[in-house]
Amino acid sequence: MTKYAICLTCDENYLFPALVAASQARVAAPGEDIDIFVMAMGLSVQAANAYSRVAQKYNVGLINVGRSLFGDKDRNVFVDNLFKNSKFTFGSLGRLFLDDALPAEYDQILYIDGDIKIEGSLDELVRAQTPDGCFLAAPDPKIFWIDDDTPGAAIERAYMDGIGINSTRYRDYFNAGILRINRNGWGELCAAAWKFIQDNPGKCICYDQSALNAVSAGRRLPLSIRWNYPSYWDFYSIRPAINPRITHFMSRPKPWNGAFLPWGQAEHHIYIRFAEENPEVAYGLNRFETRERMRYHLQQRYKWLYAKAHPQIGRTLAEQSALWEANVVI
């Protein structure tokens, strides 16, 4: 019998929202042949004990992984240098080590980021047919404006050129926040991606996402945007056309930080309620302090006003996403 795993990876500072996402996945994918795992690195004893109890409550497996996954001492020094200005070591490399950390009996994997909201059944995606050596991934939002004559687009084109994705493949660039993986061949692909990062650390701005894009030509299959919907598209009123199953909060702020545009109290309250129901891990709820909260309210308000003043952006996104959706596998 095929066994399916839904996996998240994180460090301790991202474990709270990851477990919230895992608890949503358990509701959205209730099958007895589907198990859910959060793989976390660098947990303190306090966190490991508290989060293990909470994970068990939601029928989620918490796997406390060690740094030996990265390899020998030299590899771990490399990782420390790569992430010296970031908190997200394993959270930004974990996809590359799913095959090493996940129990062997799982043939098929759905990887999901922790900064998501699940808005419908995951059964169709979990059970999607994925050929050996291949995976499903949705487009990164930048592909819809990559050809614009703007400084931002020029920067992204230079980045893609740097990881070996030339102009004929710009629109193949995918977001790695949601991946439906056939495990057969995933370890081999990730070994190549891990080597690419070590050989090209300065080019891997998005860490494992950069590397996976660099080495996966011909192995990625197109996934619908409804499985990886960028939350900020709500500024442009795209949601009704996509009807998302998974909303991905791709940029700061995040909904656990507070109630900000384009979402609101309902999304923020998901995390407040989880903290109230599980006070032993409530310390993991990272809400902004007053000054930072005001700064992001102003930022998000500006983005909302900009979107309203430029309705053509929304129309273009709708047109481009419709073209994409015509060719997806699922």
QUIBELSUL-V119474 format. One record per helix or strand of 3 or more residues. SS is the DSSP state (H for helix, E for strand). FROM is the first residue (numbers start at 1). TO is the last residue. If there is no record, write none. Layout:
# QUIBELSUL-V119474
<<SS	FROM	TO> <SS	FROM	TO>>
This chain:
# QUIBELSUL-V119474
<<E	4	11> <H	12	28> <E	34	41> <H	45	57> <E	61	65> <H	67	70> <H	73	82> <H	90	92> <H	94	101> <E	108	112> <E	116	118> <H	123	126> <E	135	139> <H	141	144> <H	151	162> <H	167	172> <E	174	182> <H	186	199> <H	201	203> <H	208	215> <E	220	222> <H	225	227> <H	231	236> <H	239	242> <E	246	248> <H	265	277> <H	279	284> <H	290	309> <H	311	325>>
